[in-house]
Amino acid sequence: MPKNEVGQIVTASSGNIFADLGFADAEERKTKVRLAYSTNKILERRRIPQAEAARHLGINQPTVGCRLRCADSLTENPTEGG
């Protein structure tokens, strides 16, 4: 088994962290993260405030804020590794 520089056993990712963790709906979860990540990047690029984004998306502003934070905390690059 491969080990890192301090001797810990390392397991390669499948490219889907949710599958690696055993979630039955891993592909759905990965897709949702990728969608949220892409949406966040569009909002940033266009400099759209959360309140305006909420109107466009048909959801309330706190939901937009939560989704922005959740997607950012889950990934920096959702396509990395697959």
Phi and psi in radians as a Rosetta constraint file:
Dihedral C 1 N 2 CA 2 C 2 CIRCULARHARMONIC -1.175 0.35
Dihedral N 2 CA 2 C 2 N 3 CIRCULARHARMONIC 2.571 0.35
Dihedral C 2 N 3 CA 3 C 3 CIRCULARHARMONIC -2.235 0.35
Dihedral N 3 CA 3 C 3 N 4 CIRCULARHARMONIC 2.685 0.35
Dihedral C 3 N 4 CA 4 C 4 CIRCULARHARMONIC -1.499 0.35
Dihedral N 4 CA 4 C 4 N 5 CIRCULARHARMONIC -3.061 0.35
Dihedral C 4 N 5 CA 5 C 5 CIRCULARHARMONIC -1.137 0.35
Dihedral N 5 CA 5 C 5 N 6 CIRCULARHARMONIC -0.303 0.35
Dihedral C 5 N 6 CA 6 C 6 CIRCULARHARMONIC -1.837 0.35
Dihedral N 6 CA 6 C 6 N 7 CIRCULARHARMONIC 0.228 0.35
Dihedral C 6 N 7 CA 7 C 7 CIRCULARHARMONIC 1.501 0.35
Dihedral N 7 CA 7 C 7 N 8 CIRCULARHARMONIC 0.144 0.35
Dihedral C 7 N 8 CA 8 C 8 CIRCULARHARMONIC -1.432 0.35
Dihedral N 8 CA 8 C 8 N 9 CIRCULARHARMONIC 2.471 0.35
Dihedral C 8 N 9 CA 9 C 9 CIRCULARHARMONIC -1.193 0.35
Dihedral N 9 CA 9 C 9 N 10 CIRCULARHARMONIC 2.348 0.35
Dihedral C 9 N 10 CA 10 C 10 CIRCULARHARMONIC -2.080 0.35
Dihedral N 10 CA 10 C 10 N 11 CIRCULARHARMONIC 2.339 0.35
Dihedral C 10 N 11 CA 11 C 11 CIRCULARHARMONIC -1.968 0.35
Dihedral N 11 CA 11 C 11 N 12 CIRCULARHARMONIC 2.256 0.35
Dihedral C 11 N 12 CA 12 C 12 CIRCULARHARMONIC -1.202 0.35
Dihedral N 12 CA 12 C 12 N 13 CIRCULARHARMONIC 2.515 0.35
Dihedral C 12 N 13 CA 13 C 13 CIRCULARHARMONIC -1.324 0.35
Dihedral N 13 CA 13 C 13 N 14 CIRCULARHARMONIC 2.654 0.35
Dihedral C 13 N 14 CA 14 C 14 CIRCULARHARMONIC -1.397 0.35
Dihedral N 14 CA 14 C 14 N 15 CIRCULARHARMONIC -0.197 0.35
Dihedral C 14 N 15 CA 15 C 15 CIRCULARHARMONIC 1.772 0.35
Dihedral N 15 CA 15 C 15 N 16 CIRCULARHARMONIC -0.106 0.35
Dihedral C 15 N 16 CA 16 C 16 CIRCULARHARMONIC -2.349 0.35
Dihedral N 16 CA 16 C 16 N 17 CIRCULARHARMONIC 1.790 0.35
Dihedral C 16 N 17 CA 17 C 17 CIRCULARHARMONIC -1.013 0.35
Dihedral N 17 CA 17 C 17 N 18 CIRCULARHARMONIC -0.579 0.35
Dihedral C 17 N 18 CA 18 C 18 CIRCULARHARMONIC -1.199 0.35
Dihedral N 18 CA 18 C 18 N 19 CIRCULARHARMONIC -0.663 0.35
Dihedral C 18 N 19 CA 19 C 19 CIRCULARHARMONIC -1.172 0.35
Dihedral N 19 CA 19 C 19 N 20 CIRCULARHARMONIC -0.729 0.35
Dihedral C 19 N 20 CA 20 C 20 CIRCULARHARMONIC -1.036 0.35
Dihedral N 20 CA 20 C 20 N 21 CIRCULARHARMONIC -0.578 0.35
Dihedral C 20 N 21 CA 21 C 21 CIRCULARHARMONIC -1.525 0.35
Dihedral N 21 CA 21 C 21 N 22 CIRCULARHARMONIC -0.039 0.35
Dihedral C 21 N 22 CA 22 C 22 CIRCULARHARMONIC 1.568 0.35
Dihedral N 22 CA 22 C 22 N 23 CIRCULARHARMONIC 0.276 0.35
Dihedral C 22 N 23 CA 23 C 23 CIRCULARHARMONIC -1.243 0.35
Dihedral N 23 CA 23 C 23 N 24 CIRCULARHARMONIC 2.326 0.35
Dihedral C 23 N 24 CA 24 C 24 CIRCULARHARMONIC -1.160 0.35
Dihedral N 24 CA 24 C 24 N 25 CIRCULARHARMONIC -0.552 0.35
Dihedral C 24 N 25 CA 25 C 25 CIRCULARHARMONIC -1.787 0.35
Dihedral N 25 CA 25 C 25 N 26 CIRCULARHARMONIC 0.683 0.35
Dihedral C 25 N 26 CA 26 C 26 CIRCULARHARMONIC -1.002 0.35
Dihedral N 26 CA 26 C 26 N 27 CIRCULARHARMONIC -0.778 0.35
Dihedral C 26 N 27 CA 27 C 27 CIRCULARHARMONIC -1.135 0.35
Dihedral N 27 CA 27 C 27 N 28 CIRCULARHARMONIC -0.695 0.35
Dihedral C 27 N 28 CA 28 C 28 CIRCULARHARMONIC -1.109 0.35
Dihedral N 28 CA 28 C 28 N 29 CIRCULARHARMONIC -0.768 0.35
Dihedral C 28 N 29 CA 29 C 29 CIRCULARHARMONIC -1.094 0.35
Dihedral N 29 CA 29 C 29 N 30 CIRCULARHARMONIC -0.774 0.35
Dihedral C 29 N 30 CA 30 C 30 CIRCULARHARMONIC -1.077 0.35
Dihedral N 30 CA 30 C 30 N 31 CIRCULARHARMONIC -0.731 0.35
Dihedral C 30 N 31 CA 31 C 31 CIRCULARHARMONIC -1.094 0.35
Dihedral N 31 CA 31 C 31 N 32 CIRCULARHARMONIC -0.730 0.35
Dihedral C 31 N 32 CA 32 C 32 CIRCULARHARMONIC -1.108 0.35
Dihedral N 32 CA 32 C 32 N 33 CIRCULARHARMONIC -0.708 0.35
Dihedral C 32 N 33 CA 33 C 33 CIRCULARHARMONIC -1.139 0.35
Dihedral N 33 CA 33 C 33 N 34 CIRCULARHARMONIC -0.752 0.35
Dihedral C 33 N 34 CA 34 C 34 CIRCULARHARMONIC -1.102 0.35
Dihedral N 34 CA 34 C 34 N 35 CIRCULARHARMONIC -0.710 0.35
Dihedral C 34 N 35 CA 35 C 35 CIRCULARHARMONIC -1.115 0.35
Dihedral N 35 CA 35 C 35 N 36 CIRCULARHARMONIC -0.796 0.35
Dihedral C 35 N 36 CA 36 C 36 CIRCULARHARMONIC -1.107 0.35
Dihedral N 36 CA 36 C 36 N 37 CIRCULARHARMONIC -0.732 0.35
Dihedral C 36 N 37 CA 37 C 37 CIRCULARHARMONIC -1.066 0.35
Dihedral N 37 CA 37 C 37 N 38 CIRCULARHARMONIC -0.818 0.35
Dihedral C 37 N 38 CA 38 C 38 CIRCULARHARMONIC -1.107 0.35
Dihedral N 38 CA 38 C 38 N 39 CIRCULARHARMONIC -0.737 0.35
Dihedral C 38 N 39 CA 39 C 39 CIRCULARHARMONIC -1.061 0.35
Dihedral N 39 CA 39 C 39 N 40 CIRCULARHARMONIC -0.775 0.35
Dihedral C 39 N 40 CA 40 C 40 CIRCULARHARMONIC -1.037 0.35
Dihedral N 40 CA 40 C 40 N 41 CIRCULARHARMONIC -0.758 0.35
Dihedral C 40 N 41 CA 41 C 41 CIRCULARHARMONIC -1.124 0.35
Dihedral N 41 CA 41 C 41 N 42 CIRCULARHARMONIC -0.678 0.35
Dihedral C 41 N 42 CA 42 C 42 CIRCULARHARMONIC -1.126 0.35
Dihedral N 42 CA 42 C 42 N 43 CIRCULARHARMONIC -0.792 0.35
Dihedral C 42 N 43 CA 43 C 43 CIRCULARHARMONIC -1.079 0.35
Dihedral N 43 CA 43 C 43 N 44 CIRCULARHARMONIC -0.729 0.35
Dihedral C 43 N 44 CA 44 C 44 CIRCULARHARMONIC -1.116 0.35
Dihedral N 44 CA 44 C 44 N 45 CIRCULARHARMONIC -0.831 0.35
Dihedral C 44 N 45 CA 45 C 45 CIRCULARHARMONIC -1.081 0.35
Dihedral N 45 CA 45 C 45 N 46 CIRCULARHARMONIC -0.671 0.35
Dihedral C 45 N 46 CA 46 C 46 CIRCULARHARMONIC -1.545 0.35
Dihedral N 46 CA 46 C 46 N 47 CIRCULARHARMONIC -0.070 0.35
Dihedral C 46 N 47 CA 47 C 47 CIRCULARHARMONIC 0.956 0.35
Dihedral N 47 CA 47 C 47 N 48 CIRCULARHARMONIC 0.820 0.35
Dihedral C 47 N 48 CA 48 C 48 CIRCULARHARMONIC -1.570 0.35
Dihedral N 48 CA 48 C 48 N 49 CIRCULARHARMONIC 2.146 0.35
Dihedral C 48 N 49 CA 49 C 49 CIRCULARHARMONIC -1.134 0.35
Dihedral N 49 CA 49 C 49 N 50 CIRCULARHARMONIC 2.736 0.35
Dihedral C 49 N 50 CA 50 C 50 CIRCULARHARMONIC -1.014 0.35
Dihedral N 50 CA 50 C 50 N 51 CIRCULARHARMONIC -0.694 0.35
Dihedral C 50 N 51 CA 51 C 51 CIRCULARHARMONIC -1.104 0.35
Dihedral N 51 CA 51 C 51 N 52 CIRCULARHARMONIC -0.733 0.35
Dihedral C 51 N 52 CA 52 C 52 CIRCULARHARMONIC -1.190 0.35
Dihedral N 52 CA 52 C 52 N 53 CIRCULARHARMONIC -0.715 0.35
Dihedral C 52 N 53 CA 53 C 53 CIRCULARHARMONIC -1.045 0.35
Dihedral N 53 CA 53 C 53 N 54 CIRCULARHARMONIC -0.718 0.35
Dihedral C 53 N 54 CA 54 C 54 CIRCULARHARMONIC -1.036 0.35
Dihedral N 54 CA 54 C 54 N 55 CIRCULARHARMONIC -0.752 0.35
Dihedral C 54 N 55 CA 55 C 55 CIRCULARHARMONIC -1.080 0.35
Dihedral N 55 CA 55 C 55 N 56 CIRCULARHARMONIC -0.764 0.35
Dihedral C 55 N 56 CA 56 C 56 CIRCULARHARMONIC -1.141 0.35
Dihedral N 56 CA 56 C 56 N 57 CIRCULARHARMONIC -0.642 0.35
Dihedral C 56 N 57 CA 57 C 57 CIRCULARHARMONIC -1.545 0.35
Dihedral N 57 CA 57 C 57 N 58 CIRCULARHARMONIC -0.174 0.35
Dihedral C 57 N 58 CA 58 C 58 CIRCULARHARMONIC 1.284 0.35
Dihedral N 58 CA 58 C 58 N 59 CIRCULARHARMONIC 0.515 0.35
Dihedral C 58 N 59 CA 59 C 59 CIRCULARHARMONIC -2.290 0.35
Dihedral N 59 CA 59 C 59 N 60 CIRCULARHARMONIC 2.998 0.35
Dihedral C 59 N 60 CA 60 C 60 CIRCULARHARMONIC -1.515 0.35
Dihedral N 60 CA 60 C 60 N 61 CIRCULARHARMONIC 2.845 0.35
Dihedral C 60 N 61 CA 61 C 61 CIRCULARHARMONIC -1.071 0.35
Dihedral N 61 CA 61 C 61 N 62 CIRCULARHARMONIC -0.740 0.35
Dihedral C 61 N 62 CA 62 C 62 CIRCULARHARMONIC -1.051 0.35
Dihedral N 62 CA 62 C 62 N 63 CIRCULARHARMONIC -0.577 0.35
Dihedral C 62 N 63 CA 63 C 63 CIRCULARHARMONIC -1.168 0.35
Dihedral N 63 CA 63 C 63 N 64 CIRCULARHARMONIC -0.712 0.35
Dihedral C 63 N 64 CA 64 C 64 CIRCULARHARMONIC -1.049 0.35
Dihedral N 64 CA 64 C 64 N 65 CIRCULARHARMONIC -0.849 0.35
Dihedral C 64 N 65 CA 65 C 65 CIRCULARHARMONIC -1.019 0.35
Dihedral N 65 CA 65 C 65 N 66 CIRCULARHARMONIC -0.762 0.35
Dihedral C 65 N 66 CA 66 C 66 CIRCULARHARMONIC -1.097 0.35
Dihedral N 66 CA 66 C 66 N 67 CIRCULARHARMONIC -0.775 0.35
Dihedral C 66 N 67 CA 67 C 67 CIRCULARHARMONIC -1.149 0.35
Dihedral N 67 CA 67 C 67 N 68 CIRCULARHARMONIC -0.631 0.35
Dihedral C 67 N 68 CA 68 C 68 CIRCULARHARMONIC -1.114 0.35
Dihedral N 68 CA 68 C 68 N 69 CIRCULARHARMONIC -0.823 0.35
Dihedral C 68 N 69 CA 69 C 69 CIRCULARHARMONIC -1.158 0.35
Dihedral N 69 CA 69 C 69 N 70 CIRCULARHARMONIC -0.741 0.35
Dihedral C 69 N 70 CA 70 C 70 CIRCULARHARMONIC -1.112 0.35
Dihedral N 70 CA 70 C 70 N 71 CIRCULARHARMONIC -0.800 0.35
Dihedral C 70 N 71 CA 71 C 71 CIRCULARHARMONIC -1.127 0.35
Dihedral N 71 CA 71 C 71 N 72 CIRCULARHARMONIC -0.715 0.35
Dihedral C 71 N 72 CA 72 C 72 CIRCULARHARMONIC -1.140 0.35
Dihedral N 72 CA 72 C 72 N 73 CIRCULARHARMONIC -0.611 0.35
Dihedral C 72 N 73 CA 73 C 73 CIRCULARHARMONIC -1.348 0.35
Dihedral N 73 CA 73 C 73 N 74 CIRCULARHARMONIC -0.369 0.35
Dihedral C 73 N 74 CA 74 C 74 CIRCULARHARMONIC -1.510 0.35
Dihedral N 74 CA 74 C 74 N 75 CIRCULARHARMONIC -0.519 0.35
Dihedral C 74 N 75 CA 75 C 75 CIRCULARHARMONIC -2.764 0.35
Dihedral N 75 CA 75 C 75 N 76 CIRCULARHARMONIC 2.632 0.35
Dihedral C 75 N 76 CA 76 C 76 CIRCULARHARMONIC -1.781 0.35
Dihedral N 76 CA 76 C 76 N 77 CIRCULARHARMONIC -0.527 0.35
Dihedral C 76 N 77 CA 77 C 77 CIRCULARHARMONIC -2.558 0.35
Dihedral N 77 CA 77 C 77 N 78 CIRCULARHARMONIC 1.678 0.35
Dihedral C 77 N 78 CA 78 C 78 CIRCULARHARMONIC -1.175 0.35
Dihedral N 78 CA 78 C 78 N 79 CIRCULARHARMONIC -0.273 0.35
Dihedral C 78 N 79 CA 79 C 79 CIRCULARHARMONIC -1.668 0.35
Dihedral N 79 CA 79 C 79 N 80 CIRCULARHARMONIC -0.079 0.35
Dihedral C 79 N 80 CA 80 C 80 CIRCULARHARMONIC -1.077 0.35
Dihedral N 80 CA 80 C 80 N 81 CIRCULARHARMONIC 2.262 0.35
Dihedral C 80 N 81 CA 81 C 81 CIRCULARHARMONIC 1.385 0.35
Dihedral N 81 CA 81 C 81 N 82 CIRCULARHARMONIC 0.140 0.35
